[in-house]
Amino acid sequence: MSCTMYKNTKPFDFRGLQIRELTPEKLSSASIAEIEVPVYGKHPTARSIKSDKLYLCIGGSVTFNCDNRKIKLTPKDVLVIPKGEWFSYQNKGISTARLILVHVPPFSLDYEEFRESE
């Protein structure tokens, strides 16, 4: 068994988003993180060439742009973004939004691509 205690993790900043790594040490098949998205905060257009991404909204709302569609997530909504698909998101709400992100297989920055011009 392996466990990550939330109170023992520290968030880090990624382009204005606060990310808290929650993957238990012995889990090798996936990774999990919490993302806090401030009002007007956004994730640039990106894709993973390795992992499928599962986003679970646990607070607030976030609008995703993926596959040329806009999808608004609110609490308890889940969105799956398959590897290779470009996406971005933004908090257009009135309060900080919180997402849980699961990568299958685990996240690796080496396999993430970003469109910096957007």
Phi, psi and omega in degrees: 000148179217141185219143172248124179270119183307316184296343181264003180257150180241134178286156172233156183272132171229098177054041178091351175266144177259118184245133179240114180286125184238007184293123175299144187307320185271000179278119181246354184265348182201170172225157182220141180212155171256139179236126172260124183247109181292164175305131184071000176291149181212156175256129181293164177299128185206171171204158173253135176261008180239319193242145163281148181242131176243118179254127175244120177279127179243358177189144180070207177213149180222136178257120179264145171243108179214142180053041179058028177230148174259130181229121180263120176264135173235171186311135179081358175280145178235135177235131176253127175246111182292152177305144179089348182269129178286144180205163169209167175207161181210147174267107178258012183275198184248003178213163178303136177258153178231133180235148166255131181241125176245128174254133176228114351293181188305153178301140170214119182302332180299340183251013177258137178240142182233144172264098188288340185282355183259000000 
